Amino acid sequence: MKFILVISLCSFVNNQCLPPIEVKEKYNSWNDCTLAALNISTSILTSQGMDNVNKNKLATKFSCTPIKET
């Protein structure tokens, strides 16, 4: 079974998230998907800058969804 990763950047100041982004890569396991989500989350938050992350209480939200292989 393969998994797709969907990830959003969210602000806990105003309880809003940007539209989710589906990562193009397909992952071979739940473990691979969640580890990728953590790495991508780190990149996203780093790109936002520490001041912006702290001011807006930014975090990511993600899901790994199983897909049927064809």
C-alpha positions in Angstrom: 0.0 0.0 0.0 1.2 3.5 -0.8 0.4 6.8 0.9 0.0 10.4 -0.2 1.0 13.3 2.0 -1.2 16.4 2.4 0.2 19.2 4.4 -1.0 22.7 5.5 0.6 25.7 7.2 -1.6 26.9 10.1 -1.7 29.8 12.4 -2.8 29.2 16.0 -3.3 32.9 16.5 -6.3 33.1 14.2 -7.1 29.3 13.9 -6.7 29.4 10.1 -4.7 27.2 7.7 -3.5 27.9 4.2 -5.0 25.6 1.6 -3.5 22.1 1.8 -0.8 21.0 -0.6 -0.6 17.4 -1.8 3.0 16.3 -2.1 3.7 14.7 -5.5 5.8 11.8 -4.1 4.0 8.6 -3.1 5.3 6.9 0.0 5.7 3.2 0.4 4.7 3.1 4.1 3.0 5.1 6.9 6.5 5.5 8.5 8.0 7.0 5.3 5.1 9.4 4.9 5.1 10.7 8.5 8.9 11.1 8.5 8.7 13.0 5.2 6.0 15.2 6.8 8.2 16.1 9.7 11.1 17.0 7.3 8.9 19.0 5.1 7.3 20.7 8.1 10.8 21.7 9.3 11.6 23.2 5.9 8.3 25.1 5.7 8.6 26.6 9.2 12.3 27.5 8.7 11.4 29.3 5.5 8.8 31.4 7.4 11.4 32.8 9.8 11.6 32.5 13.5 9.9 35.8 14.2 7.0 35.1 12.0 6.5 31.6 13.4 6.6 32.9 16.9 4.4 35.9 16.3 1.7 33.9 14.4 2.2 30.7 16.3 2.7 28.8 13.0 2.6 25.0 12.8 1.9 22.4 10.1 -0.9 20.0 10.0 -0.6 16.9 7.8 -2.2 13.6 6.9 -1.0 10.5 5.3 -3.7 8.8 3.3 -3.6 5.3 1.8 -4.1 5.1 -1.9 -5.0 2.1 -4.1 -2.2 1.2 -6.5 -3.2 0.6 -10.1 
